[in-house]
Amino acid sequence: MANFFQFGQMAASPPLPTRPRQDFPCADARCVMPDKMIEPSHDLMLRVREAFLTHGYENLTMVQLADDCKFTRRALYHYFNSKESAYRAVIRHFNAVAVTAGLEAGQAARRAGGSALDVLATTLDTRYGDTRRRLNGSPHIFDLNAEAFRRCRDIMIESAIAFHAELEELIRELAADGLMALQPGRTPAELAQLLTDAARGVNQTLPPIATEDYAARYRQIVEAILFGAAVPAAAAAREPAPGRTERPRTRRAGG
């Protein structure tokens, strides 16, 4: 089967097939490409996302996508000129939605009197966890994940940079409010990078994390990064074991 990137070569080869094919943005003369695309609404993006979750990337055609969106195929082409453009629009739109939702959830936890751990764990769980929980409900999770990295890497990088900047600012605010204090030499930018790297690592953990365990795992990684999960061996040797009182040493006579 031909892929999307062959369209520019194939379109010039007459005659066009009479049966619509998913690798052609517009497969017959009745489907006229609009001069200007229309910005899709959030409601339409919800339908498009659901279509990909239901059918997967490989199996979904523009005919099926139009049907799932309750559009005619011709009407759908006013919004997306191909299946790939529809998928990229989904990734772009819902990454932006997730970033906003994550920051809002974190601020809500902050207003409720939450600690820095509460605020940051909630922010990451909403930003990343909501997407993973929804994706885990699709039988096409591996297909969709692979196509996102293959076709939408630029969008994902753009979203990561935007969220990193917002998270860095949130960390500055938490420090200014006295909810946390960075170690000497550490910066908000560095902490934001560590947190986002760790959160993305949670998403790709093998074996995969159970859907109901994402929130706890994000909290664990935030806690470990903020407060540490271990101490250097030399420092540990100087610390008495929990529940044990160190006895003072006595000098031997003549020693």
Order of alpha helices (4+ residues) and beta strands (2+ residues): alpha-alpha-alpha-alpha-alpha-alpha-alpha-alpha-alpha-alpha-alpha-alpha
